[in-house]
Amino acid sequence: MEELVYEVPVWWIPSRMAILKGYAIAEKEAACPSCGSRSLRFIRRTVLEAQRLKWPHRVGGDEQVYSCDRCGRNVVVKLIYREPEPSEDVFSEFCQIYEAFLDSCSRGGAPNYITFSIRAANLLIDLKEHDEEAYAKALERVGKDLNTLRSEMGSDPKTHSVYRLMEYFVSKLPPEEFEQVSKQLEKSYVESLVELRNREGVPPSLQELVEYLTLLQQV
């Protein structure tokens, strides 16, 4: 079994963001050491105990096993947690992971709405529980991105796929988060999203959104 090791900064434990970082790495950076393919399919994950002498937590990392779609070999993506450097900040970390998921979930012209929405909601939950400033900035970023994508969509298939991903996610957001995101959007567009939300209904919290979408994914 091939093993790829990455160190990732962690601001708190437990950390949904750190686990999602592994998925982002596997989908964007990691390649099968045997054949070079970047098409890796997730199989399972295991929590690693701390190995660093000065690491203050019992949990020291995350081990995620993937299968290469080309050659069938298993690939282990091992995340070793570390303290953030002074130059690193949690909002920038959010942006890197969020952008990686926007890319991976919009490939091939068929957006993976549910996977992206579950992951994005989990990122927001982590920020909301631990860093209110980063949480507010993340919601602002989501709104600005959707607004930009809507104005620049044109005929580019990739941009259109990303736009559809973002619109689906925002349309499912709970009332608190939707209110913040909608501040970045045109009033007429917000009104059309509200009509859609009223027809389909929305969960009252991010955690309930994750649970609802996870059930849809299993159908």
Residue frames as qw, qx, qy, qz and C-alpha x, y, z in Angstrom:
[[0.000, 0.888, 0.460, 0.000, 0.00, 0.00, 0.00],
 [0.425, 0.411, -0.009, 0.807, 1.49, 3.32, -1.11],
 [0.359, -0.738, -0.431, 0.375, 1.67, 6.12, 1.47],
 [0.266, 0.594, 0.080, 0.755, 1.67, 9.89, 0.95],
 [0.457, -0.541, -0.482, 0.516, 2.38, 12.03, 4.02],
 [0.109, 0.663, 0.153, 0.725, 1.34, 15.67, 4.47],
 [0.264, -0.294, -0.541, 0.743, 1.63, 18.02, 7.43],
 [0.092, -0.665, -0.467, -0.576, -1.43, 20.21, 7.96],
 [0.010, 0.217, -0.418, 0.882, -1.99, 23.11, 10.36],
 [0.405, -0.535, -0.731, -0.122, -4.70, 22.59, 12.95],
 [0.090, -0.491, 0.184, -0.847, -6.24, 25.38, 15.03],
 [0.584, -0.274, 0.437, -0.627, -8.49, 23.20, 17.22],
 [0.275, 0.049, -0.956, -0.091, -9.34, 19.58, 18.00],
 [0.622, 0.245, 0.684, 0.290, -11.63, 18.02, 16.89],
 [0.087, 0.550, -0.250, -0.792, -11.38, 19.68, 13.50],
 [0.717, 0.519, 0.454, -0.105, -13.73, 19.04, 10.60],
 [0.343, 0.887, -0.233, -0.205, -11.52, 21.33, 8.55],
 [0.218, -0.586, 0.767, 0.144, -8.43, 19.15, 9.06],
 [0.615, 0.141, 0.776, -0.005, -10.29, 16.02, 7.91],
 [0.572, 0.759, 0.278, -0.139, -11.68, 17.83, 4.87],
 [0.030, 0.826, -0.482, -0.290, -8.17, 19.05, 4.08],
 [0.461, -0.222, 0.840, 0.181, -7.28, 15.40, 3.44],
 [0.592, 0.545, 0.593, -0.016, -10.08, 15.05, 0.90],
 [0.293, 0.927, -0.057, -0.226, -8.98, 18.27, -0.78],
 [0.204, -0.649, 0.679, 0.274, -5.36, 17.05, -0.98],
 [0.558, 0.055, 0.820, 0.119, -6.42, 13.68, -2.40],
 [0.522, 0.695, 0.494, -0.028, -8.57, 15.32, -5.08],
 [0.255, 0.961, -0.070, -0.076, -6.20, 18.13, -6.03],
 [0.031, -0.822, 0.569, 0.023, -2.60, 17.27, -5.15],
 [0.590, -0.317, 0.742, -0.021, -2.17, 13.55, -4.48],
 [0.680, 0.440, -0.443, -0.384, -1.37, 11.12, -7.29],
 [0.985, -0.132, 0.102, -0.042, -1.03, 7.35, -7.26],
 [0.272, -0.728, 0.580, 0.243, 2.70, 6.60, -6.79],
 [0.660, 0.007, 0.727, 0.190, 2.32, 3.50, -8.99],
 [0.480, 0.476, 0.610, 0.414, 0.69, 4.88, -12.15],
 [0.192, -0.031, 0.064, 0.979, 0.48, 8.65, -11.58],
 [0.181, -0.575, -0.631, -0.488, -3.30, 8.84, -11.82],
 [0.070, -0.139, 0.383, -0.911, -5.07, 11.54, -9.80],
 [0.659, -0.251, -0.336, -0.625, -8.38, 9.68, -9.86],
 [0.187, 0.106, -0.871, 0.442, -8.50, 8.39, -6.29],
 [0.582, -0.452, -0.437, -0.516, -11.67, 6.99, -4.72],
 [0.269, -0.487, 0.559, -0.615, -12.13, 7.32, -0.95],
 [0.621, -0.110, -0.773, -0.073, -12.47, 4.05, 1.01],
 [0.647, -0.643, -0.401, 0.085, -12.03, 4.73, 4.73],
 [0.129, 0.732, -0.333, 0.580, -10.34, 6.90, 7.35],
 [0.759, -0.376, -0.451, 0.280, -8.70, 6.27, 10.71],
 [0.224, -0.945, 0.128, -0.203, -7.78, 8.69, 13.49],
 [0.715, 0.288, -0.442, 0.458, -4.06, 8.66, 14.36],
 [0.610, -0.724, -0.203, 0.250, -2.71, 9.06, 17.86],
 [0.055, 0.972, -0.227, 0.033, -0.29, 11.88, 18.55],
 [0.903, 0.081, -0.111, 0.407, 3.41, 11.20, 17.95],
 [0.294, 0.662, -0.185, 0.664, 4.91, 14.64, 18.45],
 [0.479, -0.203, -0.610, 0.597, 6.36, 15.28, 21.90],
 [0.035, -0.179, -0.245, 0.952, 5.09, 18.87, 22.08],
 [0.319, -0.293, -0.567, -0.701, 1.71, 18.29, 20.43],
 [0.248, -0.164, 0.558, -0.775, -0.91, 19.08, 23.14],
 [0.765, 0.054, 0.027, -0.641, -3.69, 16.77, 21.87],
 [0.678, -0.128, 0.722, -0.052, -4.27, 13.02, 21.93],
 [0.742, 0.570, 0.352, 0.038, -5.34, 13.05, 18.27],
 [0.389, -0.567, 0.381, 0.618, -2.28, 13.55, 16.10],
 [0.108, 0.324, -0.601, -0.722, -3.57, 13.13, 12.58],
 [0.769, 0.326, 0.280, -0.473, -5.83, 11.40, 10.12],
 [0.226, -0.248, 0.850, 0.407, -5.18, 8.45, 7.82],
 [0.668, 0.456, 0.161, -0.566, -7.35, 8.24, 4.72],
 [0.463, -0.099, 0.819, 0.324, -7.27, 5.26, 2.36],
 [0.545, 0.577, -0.082, -0.602, -8.09, 5.69, -1.32],
 [0.740, 0.115, 0.625, 0.221, -8.21, 3.28, -4.27],
 [0.006, -0.434, 0.459, 0.775, -6.69, 4.28, -7.60],
 [0.718, 0.455, 0.283, -0.444, -9.34, 4.08, -10.32],
 [0.530, 0.658, -0.467, -0.261, -6.69, 3.34, -12.97],
 [0.419, 0.392, -0.815, 0.087, -4.48, 0.61, -11.48],
 [0.779, -0.395, -0.423, -0.241, -6.51, -0.47, -8.45],
 [0.543, 0.056, -0.569, 0.615, -3.69, 0.02, -5.92],
 [0.406, -0.828, -0.382, 0.063, -4.60, 1.42, -2.52],
 [0.360, 0.479, -0.184, 0.779, -3.09, 4.78, -1.61],
 [0.467, -0.652, -0.484, 0.350, -2.85, 6.11, 1.95],
 [0.131, 0.702, -0.031, 0.700, -3.01, 9.86, 2.47],
 [0.603, -0.451, -0.499, 0.429, -1.62, 10.45, 5.96],
 [0.021, -0.835, -0.030, -0.549, -2.20, 13.84, 7.57],
 [0.592, -0.214, -0.481, 0.610, 0.12, 14.78, 10.43],
 [0.165, -0.926, -0.291, -0.175, -1.31, 17.62, 12.51],
 [0.548, 0.004, -0.223, 0.806, 0.89, 20.52, 13.58],
 [0.108, -0.731, -0.321, 0.592, 0.58, 23.94, 15.16],
 [0.461, 0.829, 0.247, 0.198, -0.10, 26.73, 12.62],
 [0.549, 0.064, -0.013, 0.834, 2.80, 28.98, 11.64],
 [0.054, -0.555, -0.270, 0.785, 2.48, 32.73, 12.47],
 [0.121, 0.248, -0.441, -0.854, 1.96, 33.42, 8.76],
 [0.197, -0.254, -0.885, -0.338, -0.99, 31.00, 8.50],
 [0.356, 0.023, 0.364, -0.860, -4.58, 31.93, 9.33],
 [0.393, 0.218, 0.875, -0.181, -7.73, 29.87, 9.50],
 [0.525, 0.668, 0.202, -0.487, -9.70, 31.89, 6.94],
 [0.293, 0.630, -0.609, -0.383, -6.99, 31.35, 4.30],
 [0.174, -0.134, 0.976, -0.010, -7.07, 27.65, 5.13],
 [0.509, 0.472, 0.597, -0.403, -10.85, 27.67, 4.62],
 [0.458, 0.716, -0.160, -0.502, -10.43, 29.38, 1.24],
 [0.094, 0.469, -0.836, -0.268, -7.88, 26.82, 0.03],
 [0.265, 0.102, 0.951, -0.120, -10.09, 23.86, 0.94],
 [0.457, 0.606, 0.422, -0.496, -13.29, 25.50, -0.32],
 [0.371, 0.683, -0.380, -0.502, -11.66, 26.36, -3.68],
 [0.030, -0.281, 0.944, 0.172, -10.36, 22.80, -4.04],
 [0.349, 0.322, 0.847, -0.240, -13.88, 21.43, -3.53],
 [0.450, 0.684, 0.088, -0.568, -15.37, 23.92, -5.99],
 [0.264, 0.561, -0.668, -0.410, -12.93, 22.57, -8.57],
 [0.055, -0.128, 0.990, 0.033, -13.24, 18.84, -7.82],
 [0.339, 0.398, 0.771, -0.363, -17.03, 18.84, -7.48],
 [0.460, 0.704, 0.088, -0.534, -17.61, 20.73, -10.75],
 [0.100, -0.418, 0.770, 0.472, -15.51, 18.55, -13.06],
 [0.185, 0.120, 0.941, 0.258, -16.92, 16.74, -16.06],
 [0.256, -0.185, -0.399, -0.861, -19.90, 19.00, -16.63],
 [0.617, -0.476, -0.565, -0.270, -22.05, 17.25, -13.99],
 [0.094, -0.579, 0.450, -0.673, -21.74, 19.14, -10.70],
 [0.518, -0.223, -0.798, 0.215, -21.70, 17.02, -7.55],
 [0.276, -0.664, -0.072, -0.692, -24.14, 19.23, -5.67],
 [0.788, -0.567, -0.172, -0.168, -24.63, 17.13, -2.56],
 [0.824, -0.102, -0.195, 0.522, -20.97, 16.30, -1.91],
 [0.295, 0.412, -0.085, 0.858, -19.93, 19.93, -2.28],
 [0.405, -0.650, -0.106, -0.634, -22.78, 21.18, -0.08],
 [0.856, -0.460, -0.226, 0.070, -22.04, 18.67, 2.70],
 [0.716, 0.012, -0.157, 0.680, -18.37, 19.61, 2.69],
 [0.111, 0.501, 0.010, 0.858, -18.97, 23.36, 2.53],
 [0.585, -0.661, -0.180, -0.435, -21.53, 23.18, 5.34],
 [0.862, -0.350, -0.221, 0.292, -19.08, 21.23, 7.51],
 [0.499, 0.242, -0.112, 0.825, -16.42, 23.88, 6.91],
 [0.198, -0.598, -0.071, -0.773, -18.86, 26.59, 8.00],
 [0.774, -0.561, -0.264, -0.131, -19.88, 24.60, 11.10],
 [0.777, -0.122, -0.234, 0.572, -16.24, 24.35, 12.15],
 [0.249, 0.337, -0.052, 0.906, -15.68, 28.09, 11.75],
 [0.430, -0.622, -0.229, -0.613, -18.96, 28.98, 13.44],
 [0.821, -0.496, -0.280, 0.045, -18.06, 26.92, 16.50],
 [0.769, -0.290, -0.071, 0.566, -14.50, 28.19, 16.85],
 [0.328, -0.203, 0.147, 0.911, -13.85, 31.48, 15.03],
 [0.274, 0.750, 0.526, -0.294, -16.75, 33.90, 14.52],
 [0.081, 0.756, -0.249, -0.600, -14.68, 36.38, 12.52],
 [0.091, -0.250, 0.843, 0.468, -13.52, 33.73, 10.03],
 [0.269, 0.440, 0.854, -0.063, -17.09, 32.39, 9.86],
 [0.248, 0.813, 0.251, -0.462, -18.43, 35.84, 8.90],
 [0.047, 0.639, -0.523, -0.563, -15.69, 36.28, 6.29],
 [0.234, -0.003, 0.936, 0.263, -16.43, 32.84, 4.85],
 [0.318, 0.642, 0.674, -0.181, -20.12, 33.67, 4.38],
 [0.171, 0.829, -0.081, -0.527, -19.16, 36.96, 2.76],
 [0.109, -0.416, 0.765, 0.479, -16.80, 35.09, 0.42],
 [0.321, 0.296, 0.895, 0.087, -19.56, 32.64, -0.57],
 [0.290, 0.796, 0.421, -0.324, -21.93, 35.49, -1.40],
 [0.076, 0.774, -0.339, -0.530, -19.35, 37.43, -3.40],
 [0.229, -0.211, 0.869, 0.384, -18.34, 34.33, -5.34],
 [0.353, 0.501, 0.790, -0.007, -21.92, 33.53, -6.30],
 [0.218, 0.865, 0.165, -0.420, -22.49, 37.13, -7.36],
 [0.038, -0.640, 0.572, 0.512, -19.32, 37.12, -9.49],
 [0.299, 0.015, 0.919, 0.258, -20.08, 33.76, -11.07],
 [0.364, 0.660, 0.626, -0.198, -23.60, 34.88, -11.95],
 [0.222, 0.879, -0.050, -0.420, -22.28, 37.93, -13.78],
 [0.031, 0.644, -0.674, -0.360, -19.41, 36.10, -15.54],
 [0.753, 0.040, 0.644, -0.126, -21.08, 32.78, -16.33],
 [0.325, 0.570, -0.493, -0.571, -21.36, 33.22, -20.11],
 [0.891, 0.244, -0.244, -0.294, -20.83, 30.05, -22.17],
 [0.211, 0.515, -0.802, 0.215, -17.82, 28.60, -20.33],
 [0.774, -0.236, -0.546, -0.216, -18.87, 25.09, -19.16],
 [0.546, -0.062, -0.617, 0.563, -16.57, 25.07, -16.12],
 [0.061, -0.112, 0.265, -0.956, -17.76, 28.45, -14.84],
 [0.620, -0.224, -0.297, -0.690, -21.36, 27.37, -15.40],
 [0.740, -0.183, -0.644, 0.064, -20.80, 24.17, -13.39],
 [0.345, -0.035, -0.533, 0.772, -19.25, 26.09, -10.49],
 [0.290, -0.170, 0.017, -0.942, -22.11, 28.60, -10.58],
 [0.721, -0.247, -0.463, -0.452, -24.69, 25.81, -10.41],
 [0.620, -0.126, -0.660, 0.407, -22.83, 24.26, -7.45],
 [0.137, 0.023, -0.374, 0.917, -22.81, 27.56, -5.58],
 [0.453, -0.209, -0.171, -0.850, -26.43, 28.38, -6.33],
 [0.732, -0.254, -0.610, -0.165, -27.57, 24.96, -5.11],
 [0.517, -0.124, -0.599, 0.599, -25.59, 25.32, -1.88],
 [0.036, -0.060, 0.214, -0.974, -26.78, 28.85, -1.15],
 [0.555, -0.245, -0.364, -0.707, -30.40, 27.92, -1.89],
 [0.750, -0.282, -0.599, -0.001, -30.17, 25.21, 0.82],
 [0.288, 0.232, -0.527, 0.765, -28.53, 27.34, 3.51],
 [0.276, -0.598, -0.686, 0.310, -30.35, 27.77, 6.85],
 [0.028, 0.932, 0.321, 0.166, -31.99, 31.19, 7.44],
 [0.437, -0.819, 0.110, 0.355, -29.11, 32.67, 9.47],
 [0.531, -0.250, 0.516, 0.624, -26.46, 31.86, 6.90],
 [0.366, 0.571, 0.590, 0.438, -28.67, 32.72, 3.92],
 [0.077, -0.966, -0.233, 0.082, -29.36, 36.17, 5.36],
 [0.408, -0.708, 0.310, 0.485, -25.62, 36.91, 5.58],
 [0.500, 0.027, 0.651, 0.570, -24.81, 35.55, 2.13],
 [0.283, 0.731, 0.579, 0.222, -27.71, 37.39, 0.50],
 [0.162, -0.882, -0.041, 0.440, -26.20, 40.75, 1.52],
 [0.303, -0.430, 0.559, 0.641, -23.72, 40.25, -1.33],
 [0.291, 0.295, 0.820, 0.394, -26.41, 39.48, -3.94],
 [0.172, -0.147, -0.280, -0.933, -28.75, 41.58, -6.06],
 [0.443, 0.056, 0.507, -0.737, -32.22, 42.04, -4.56],
 [0.755, 0.257, -0.203, -0.568, -34.08, 40.51, -7.54],
 [0.563, 0.280, -0.778, 0.008, -31.85, 37.44, -7.41],
 [0.068, -0.111, 0.795, -0.593, -32.36, 37.04, -3.68],
 [0.621, 0.126, 0.227, -0.739, -36.12, 37.18, -4.25],
 [0.768, 0.264, -0.471, -0.345, -35.92, 34.34, -6.79],
 [0.362, 0.227, -0.852, 0.303, -33.84, 32.27, -4.34],
 [0.313, -0.048, 0.597, -0.737, -36.36, 32.94, -1.58],
 [0.762, 0.168, -0.099, -0.617, -39.18, 31.65, -3.81],
 [0.674, 0.262, -0.689, -0.041, -37.18, 28.48, -4.44],
 [0.123, 0.188, -0.800, 0.557, -36.45, 28.07, -0.73],
 [0.521, 0.003, 0.358, -0.775, -40.11, 28.54, 0.16],
 [0.810, 0.192, -0.323, -0.451, -41.15, 25.84, -2.31],
 [0.731, 0.213, -0.639, 0.112, -38.58, 23.28, -1.26],
 [0.716, -0.692, -0.044, -0.077, -38.07, 24.15, 2.40],
 [0.427, 0.602, -0.529, 0.418, -34.72, 24.55, 4.18],
 [0.710, -0.326, -0.545, 0.306, -33.27, 23.05, 7.38],
 [0.299, -0.940, -0.113, -0.114, -33.00, 25.31, 10.44],
 [0.450, -0.777, 0.399, 0.189, -29.28, 24.73, 11.05],
 [0.347, 0.652, -0.642, -0.207, -26.08, 23.79, 9.24],
 [0.239, -0.246, 0.929, -0.141, -25.84, 20.50, 11.11],
 [0.626, 0.358, 0.597, -0.352, -29.37, 19.55, 10.06],
 [0.553, 0.704, -0.247, -0.371, -28.47, 20.53, 6.48],
 [0.093, 0.507, -0.854, -0.074, -25.53, 18.10, 6.60],
 [0.414, 0.025, 0.869, -0.269, -27.76, 15.34, 7.98],
 [0.650, 0.546, 0.290, -0.441, -30.46, 15.96, 5.36],
 [0.483, 0.698, -0.442, -0.290, -27.99, 15.98, 2.44],
 [0.115, -0.384, 0.915, -0.039, -26.23, 12.87, 3.78],
 [0.586, 0.245, 0.708, -0.309, -29.56, 11.03, 3.68],
 [0.628, 0.685, -0.014, -0.370, -30.14, 12.21, 0.09],
 [0.189, 0.662, -0.704, -0.177, -26.68, 10.97, -0.84],
 [0.297, -0.181, 0.928, -0.135, -27.51, 7.51, 0.44],
 [0.698, 0.392, 0.366, -0.474, -30.73, 7.18, -1.57]]
